[in-house]
């Protein structure tokens, strides 16, 4: 499992999922508040992945140049960031344009029909 993750499981869960996942949530929400597209969230996820690998190496002695580690950690951070971005965009669309849209789940919105008022 460690060769695939590029780090030990506690480091992966603690640093990548909790700490950098939290950074990803904040990044996704902030980008959505500025109406930035999801491609910008992906770019920031790559930067967060680099920071994650650096801190895993610097604090816990994990391999710095682990390709699989970088890919897996960045994919997890990216998934968290994109999920937070989509939820925030959906919330913003419904809150900013309540006469046009209504919620259609946590990730989507739909046009409000006149009958639903």
C-alpha positions in Angstrom: 0.0 0.0 0.0 2.8 2.4 0.8 4.4 2.2 -2.6 1.1 3.1 -4.2 0.4 6.0 -1.8 4.0 7.2 -1.7 3.6 7.7 2.0 2.5 5.7 5.1 -1.2 5.4 5.7 -1.2 7.7 8.8 0.6 10.4 6.8 -1.7 10.0 3.9 -4.8 10.3 6.0 -3.6 13.0 8.3 -1.7 15.3 6.0 -3.3 14.7 2.6 -6.9 14.0 3.5 -7.4 16.1 6.6 -5.0 19.0 6.2 -4.7 19.4 2.5 -8.3 18.2 2.0 -9.3 21.1 4.2 -7.2 23.4 2.1 -8.9 22.0 -1.0 -12.4 22.7 0.5 -11.4 26.3 1.2 -9.8 26.7 -2.2 -12.9 25.3 -4.0 -15.3 27.5 -2.1 -13.2 30.6 -2.6 -12.8 30.0 -6.3 -16.6 29.4 -6.6 -17.3 32.7 -4.8 -15.3 34.4 -7.5 -17.1 32.5 -10.3 -13.8 30.8 -11.4 -14.2 27.8 -13.7 -13.3 24.2 -12.5 -10.1 24.3 -14.6 -8.7 26.9 -12.2 -9.6 24.6 -9.3 -7.6 21.8 -11.0 -4.6 24.1 -11.4 -4.7 25.0 -7.7 -5.1 21.3 -6.8 -1.8 20.6 -8.6 -0.1 23.3 -6.5 -1.6 21.8 -3.3 -0.3 18.4 -4.4 3.2 19.8 -4.7 2.9 21.3 -1.2 1.6 18.0 0.2 4.5 16.1 -1.2 7.0 18.7 0.1 5.6 18.6 3.6 5.3 14.8 3.6 9.0 14.7 2.8 10.1 17.5 5.1 8.0 16.5 8.2 7.8 12.8 7.9 10.7 11.7 5.7 8.5 10.3 2.9 10.0 10.1 -0.6 9.9 13.5 -2.2 10.0 12.4 -5.9 7.4 9.6 -5.7 5.5 9.8 -8.9 2.7 7.5 -7.7 2.6 9.4 -4.4 2.2 12.7 -6.2 -0.5 11.4 -8.6 -2.6 9.7 -5.8 -2.3 12.5 -3.4 -3.1 15.2 -6.0 -6.0 13.1 -7.3 -7.5 12.9 -3.8 -6.9 16.7 -3.2 -8.3 17.5 -6.6 -11.5 15.4 -6.0 -12.1 17.2 -2.7 -11.4 20.6 -4.3 -13.7 20.0 -7.3 -16.5 18.6 -5.0 -16.3 21.7 -2.8 -16.2 24.0 -5.9 -19.3 22.3 -7.4 -21.3 22.4 -4.2 -20.4 26.1 -3.7 -21.4 27.0 -7.3 -24.7 25.3 -6.9 -25.4 27.0 -3.7 -24.4 30.4 -5.1 -26.6 30.0 -8.2 -29.7 29.2 -6.1 -29.0 31.9 -3.5 -28.1 34.7 -6.0 -30.9 33.9 -8.5 -33.7 32.5 -6.4 -36.4 33.6 -8.9 -34.7 31.6 -11.7 -33.3 28.5 -10.1 -34.0 26.0 -7.4 -31.9 23.2 -5.8 -31.8 19.9 -7.6 -29.5 18.1 -5.1 -26.2 19.1 -3.5 -24.4 19.5 -6.9 -27.0 20.9 -9.2 -29.7 23.4 -9.8 -32.6 23.6 -12.2 -34.8 26.3 -13.7 -37.7 27.2 -11.5 -41.0 26.5 -13.1 -43.8 29.1 -12.8 -46.1 26.5 -11.2 -43.7 25.9 -8.3 -43.6 29.6 -7.5 
